Amino acid sequence: MDARELIDRRYSCRTYLERPISDADRDALTAFMALKTVGPLGSDVRFGLIAASSDDEGALKRLGTYGFIKGARGFLLGAVRRGPGDLEDYGYLLEEVVLHATGLGLGTCWLGGTFTRSTFTSRFGGVDRDETIPAVVSLGYPGDDGSGRIREREQGTRRLPPDQLFFDGEWAEPLGRDRLDGHGDALEAVRMAPSATNKQPWRIVRRGGDWHFYLVRTKGYGKGSPWFKLLRIADLQRVDLGIAMCHFELVARESGRDGRWVVEDPGLALPAPGIEYTATWRG
Ligand SMILES: Cc1cc2nc3c(=O)[nH]c(=O)nc-3n(C[C@H](O)[C@H](O)[C@H](O)COP(=O)(O)O)c2cc1C
């Protein structure tokens, strides 16, 4: 299955069958995760798959996750070394694992919370002082039918329109269809990406061969929010940016558009406070 198809198929699956994850699927995921050790912005990450335990449903609520997760058979999680780009790298690499799991017929749901101090951490084998677990992903064979959610997404009721997300040269100018330069599918893959509370905080400004990725922060969410500081919840919107970078790169490459990630802020005038430059895909 190509990345486009996997991205179309993925949805946040919150109800799972009782069927345990097969040894073959577990081995395939573990082998894939073992290859995912360094993110595109240079952070070291290590991933693992842990089996679910009977008290996880309650534990997730206490950890500050939302949405009711029923019957997860396992969790994918990782520890990333703290540093610039750490949360984006975590989102990027774990989304690659999520898409691989989708290809195996598994359902997934990203879950943000205070995992670094949780029972999930001890089942993972602990984390070093300079590592953090920003989010986990629930895993199992889908017990619900995601077709309704996928349809809503495709009809646009659960996603922002392209002219509010993608810009041409400067922030005021929506990117026209004739200016996509073969990146239309990659941009659509960003639009379909999962994000915490579906806030879709990603924006992209194209300048020539450069696709500049920005984070538009939701007020009261993440960095600066006393609530998040108190709970030590990771800055999930930066994880969202990493997920979007993953979707963009996979589909751009599939469309025959190569490039690489650089962190070189072009210094564009920004239309509002709360917008942060993240990284650039240089084609
Ligand atoms: C970083 C991150 C954290 C998330 N945390 C939760 C969560 O705690 N509980 C939950 O039910 N869904 C969570 N989600 C799933 C989003 O709500 C979901 O991706 C979004 O609503 C879009 O729906 P879709 O994934 O079905 O396309 C999270 C997603 C991301 C990317």
The ligand as a Tripos MOL2 file, in Angstrom:
@<TRIPOS>MOLECULE
LIG
   31    33     1     0     0
SMALL
NO_CHARGES

@<TRIPOS>ATOM
      1 C1         -0.7730   14.4950   19.4700 C.3       1 LIG1
      2 C2         -2.1910   13.9820   19.4850 C.ar      1 LIG1
      3 C3         -2.8360   13.7320   20.6900 C.ar      1 LIG1
      4 C4         -4.1410   13.2130   20.7090 C.ar      1 LIG1
      5 N1         -4.7290   12.9390   21.9170 N.ar      1 LIG1
      6 C5         -5.9430   12.3210   21.9300 C.ar      1 LIG1
      7 C6         -6.5260   11.9290   23.1790 C.ar      1 LIG1
      8 O1         -5.9600   12.1520   24.2590 O.2       1 LIG1
      9 N2         -7.7230   11.2880   23.1430 N.ar      1 LIG1
     10 C7         -8.3750   11.0120   21.9660 C.ar      1 LIG1
     11 O2         -9.4500   10.4040   22.0060 O.2       1 LIG1
     12 N3         -7.8590   11.3910   20.7560 N.ar      1 LIG1
     13 C8         -6.6620   12.0330   20.7250 C.ar      1 LIG1
     14 N4         -6.1110   12.4000   19.5140 N.ar      1 LIG1
     15 C9         -6.8270   12.1220   18.2410 C.3       1 LIG1
     16 C10        -7.4550   13.3700   17.6320 C.3       1 LIG1
     17 O3         -8.5760   13.7600   18.3730 O.3       1 LIG1
     18 C11        -7.8020   13.0810   16.1520 C.3       1 LIG1
     19 O4         -6.6090   12.8580   15.4440 O.3       1 LIG1
     20 C12        -8.5610   14.2130   15.4660 C.3       1 LIG1
     21 O5         -9.7880   14.4370   16.0890 O.3       1 LIG1
     22 C13        -8.7990   13.9100   13.9610 C.3       1 LIG1
     23 O6         -9.5420   12.7320   13.7670 O.3       1 LIG1
     24 P1         -8.9640   11.4940   12.9490 P.3       1 LIG1
     25 O7         -7.6430   11.0940   13.5980 O.co2     1 LIG1
     26 O8        -10.0030   10.4040   13.0840 O.co2     1 LIG1
     27 O9         -8.7230   11.9060   11.5300 O.co2     1 LIG1
     28 C14        -4.8170   12.9550   19.4840 C.ar      1 LIG1
     29 C15        -4.1730   13.2370   18.2710 C.ar      1 LIG1
     30 C16        -2.8770   13.7300   18.2610 C.ar      1 LIG1
     31 C17        -2.1860   13.9460   16.9480 C.3       1 LIG1
@<TRIPOS>BOND
     1     1     2 1
     2     2     3 ar
     3     2    30 ar
     4     3     4 ar
     5     4     5 ar
     6     4    28 ar
     7     5     6 ar
     8     6     7 ar
     9     6    13 1
    10     7     8 2
    11     7     9 ar
    12     9    10 ar
    13    10    11 2
    14    10    12 ar
    15    12    13 ar
    16    13    14 ar
    17    14    15 1
    18    14    28 ar
    19    15    16 1
    20    16    17 1
    21    16    18 1
    22    18    19 1
    23    18    20 1
    24    20    21 1
    25    20    22 1
    26    22    23 1
    27    23    24 1
    28    24    25 2
    29    24    26 1
    30    24    27 1
    31    28    29 ar
    32    29    30 ar
    33    30    31 1
@<TRIPOS>SUBSTRUCTURE
     1 LIG1         1 GROUP 0 **** ****
